[in-house]
């Protein structure tokens, strides 16, 4: 289906982009377009103005904070760039690992980390992973910048803390400390498809963080499992015991891909696999 007529703007600065988004109630930011353009073709969304961010090179950078403690990823960084980044490989290699499994080469070349998280599709890869990594998101609007932690950024299906007239500019991820490992596990629709259920985990000196995806409108922290792992025992039997009952606390949907009960069971299996792999990586 062809797109309906829409106004198009291509700002050269972030300030100009924010001004355009503020001035037009029906404006939408266009990053890689891998979701938005298809949604527009299906007439499920009809923005009045497309604000193309393609010329904003400052949103395509990957760097470290001044103190070296944070990896700062511009919202327009593509999955391909993430997968090839030496900074990502040093600071948080799981990001490159996961980015390289998303869809196909064409999508990875166009799709951006900012677009992936702002779509806030429960089946997407980055929302649960960034939640497990304790990421934060820098949002700019007419009133200035604000930083939103991952636990507050994802509000619902296709809904985030980015409001009207605002723009996600940066994703900040703490760099990996010694003795820390990260992993993501789950079941996808094909080798490079979206998730049916996902689990992301980080294991380190401060304990474990476990986040489940595809079981709710937003990523779900497995806090009870984390508390059971607080003693630092990451043996297979201990991790399996910590995950027992996790599925019963979830209320996932049923659809053509999986029933709610199957998702509950898969959530426990995926959480165990993610934690075990993260713990193994922490040793190295």
N, C-alpha and C positions, 0 to 999 in steps of 0.2 A: 504494500500500500504506500502511496506517495505521501510525503509530508504536506500538511496544510501550510499556507503562507505564514511566514514568521519573520520578524525583524531580526537582524543579525548585527552584532557589534563585536569588535576585536580590539579590546583595550591594550595599551602598551605598558601600563603600570597597574599595580595592585590598587592604588588609590582610585584610579579611573574605573577599574572593575567594580570596586565597592560602590562607587557613586552610581554606576549604571544599575546595579542590583537594588540600590536604595530608591532610585528615581522611578523604577518601573515595578509595579506590584506583581506583574506576571512574568518577571525575568527569571531565568534559570542559568546557572553557570554551566558551561560545557567544558568538560575536561577531555577524557579520551573518547567519550561518546558511545562506549560499548554497551551501555544500558539505556541512556537517555534517548539516543536516536531511535533505537528499536521500540522504546515505549511510545515515542512520538509517532512512529509509523503505524503502530497499533491503535493510535488515537486514544491511548490511556492517559496521556498527558498532553497538554497543548499550551506550552508557554508562549507568551506574547513576544518576548525578546530572548534570544540566545546570546549570552555573553561568553564568547570564546576565549579561553585562557591560554591559547597556544603560544602567544608571544611573551608570556610572563616567565622569562628564563630564571628569575629569582625563585620561582616555585619548582624548579627542576634540579635543585642542588641537594647533595648529600654531604654532610659535614659533621664535625664534632663541636660541642659547646666549648667555650673558652677553657673550662676546667677539665675537659675531656670525659666528663662523667655521663654525657648524654649524646646519643646519636640523633641528629636532626635531619629529618627527611622532608623535603618539599612536597606539597600536595600533588604536584604535577609529575612527580617521579614515576616512571612506568615500571611495570613488573619486570620487563627486560633489564632496565637499568638497575633495579634492586638486585636482581639475580647476578649481575656482573660487577657489582660494586665491591671494591677492596675494603672500603670503610665498613660496609655491612658484614663482610666476611670476618673482619676483626672484632666488631662490636657485638653482633647478634646474627650469626650465620643462619639461624633458623628462618629469618626473614627471606633470605635469598633462596633457601631450600623450598619454602612454601611458594614463593613467587614463581619459581620455575615450573610448578605443577599446575598453574592456573590455565585452564582452557587450552588454546593453541598459540602458536608463534604470533599470528596476526593480532590476536586479542592482547597478548602480553606486550606487543610492541606499541599498542595504543592505550590499553587500560592503565589507569593510574592508581596509586595507593589512596589518594584522596577521594577519587570517584568510588572506589571499592567500599570505603568505610562510610561515605556520605549516602550511598544507596541504602545501606543498612539492611541488606537482604540477609535473613538468618542463615541462608545456605552459603554465604560468601566466606572466603578463607580468612581474611584479615581481622574482622571484628573480634572473634574469640582469641585469636593469637595475640593481638595487641592488648587485649584485656589481661591476658595471662602475663604479658611482659610489663604490665603496669605503665603503659604508654599514656601520654597526655597529648591534647590537641589544641593548637593555637588557632583561634578564630578571630578574624578581623571584621569590624563593622565601622559605621560612621562614627561611633563613639570611641573607637580605639580597639585595642587587642584584649582578649581574655584567654586564659588557659583552662581547658576543661579536662579533668581526669577521665580515663576510659570508663570508669564505673558510672559516670554521669553523661557521657557523650551519646551513647546509644539509647534512644528513648523508646523506640518501637519499630515495627516493620516499616521500612522506608522513611523513618523519622530519626533525626539526630538533634543535638543541641544547637546546630547551626540554624539560626533564625533567618527570617526575611531580611534581605539587605546585608547579610553576612557571608563571609567566605572563609573556608578552611584554608589556611596557608601552610601549616607545618604539623608534622607528626613527630613527637619527641619520645625516644625510647631509651631508658637507662642502659648504659653499656654493661656488658656481662662482667660480673665480678669473678675472681678466682674461685673455683669450686662450684660454679653454676652451670647448669645444663638446661637446654630448652628442647621441646619436641612437640609435634602435632600428629595426631592419629585420628582415624575415623574411616567411614565408608563413603566413597564418592560414586557418582553416576558415571562409570567409565574411568579410565586412568586419569583424565584431566577434567572431569566434570565437577559440578557443584556437590556439596556435601549432603548426605542423608542425615548423618550425625557426625559431629566433630568434637575433638577434645584437644585442648592445648594445655601444656604444663611447663612450668619452670621450677627447677629444684636447685636450691643453693643453701648457703650458710644460714639464711633467715627462714628456711623452711620451704614449703611447696605452695605454689599457686596453681589451681586447676580450674579451667573454664570450659564449659560445655556449650557447643553451638548446635543450632537446628532443633532445639527442644522447646524454645520459647521465642517471643518476639525480639528478645535481646539476649546476648551472651549471659550464661548463668554461672556464677562462682559456686564451686563445690566446696563450700566452707566446712561442712562436717567432715569430708574426706581430708581436707587440709589439716584440720585439728587432730585427726587420728594419726596423721603422719608427722606430727610435731616432734615426736621422739627421735626422728632421724633414721628410722629403720625402713629402708627401701628395698628389702628383700621381696621376692615375688609373692610370698605368702602374706607378708605384712601389707603390701599394696593392695592385693586382692581383698583382704579383710577390711581395709580402710574404705574400699569402694562399695562394699555390701550395703544395700539399701539406698544407694544413690538414685537408682531409677525410680524408686517409689516416691521420692520427693519431687519428681518432675511431672509436668503436665504437657507433654509434647502433642503436636497435632497428628492426626492420621491423614494420609493422602495416598495417591497412586503408587508412591515409592515405598512406603512403609507404614505399618500400623503404629499407634501410640505405644503399645506394649513392646513392639520390636525396637522402637527408638529408646525406650527405657532400658532394655537389655543391652542395646548397642552402646548406650552412653556409659554404662559401667565398664564394658569391655574396652572401649576407646580410652576412657580415663586411665585404666590400668596400664594400657600400652603406652600412652603418652608419658605417664609418670616414670615407668620403668626405663624408657628410652632416655628421658631427661636425666634421670639419676645416673645412668650409665655414662652419659656424656659429661656429667658433672665430675666424674672421677678423672676424666682426661684433661 
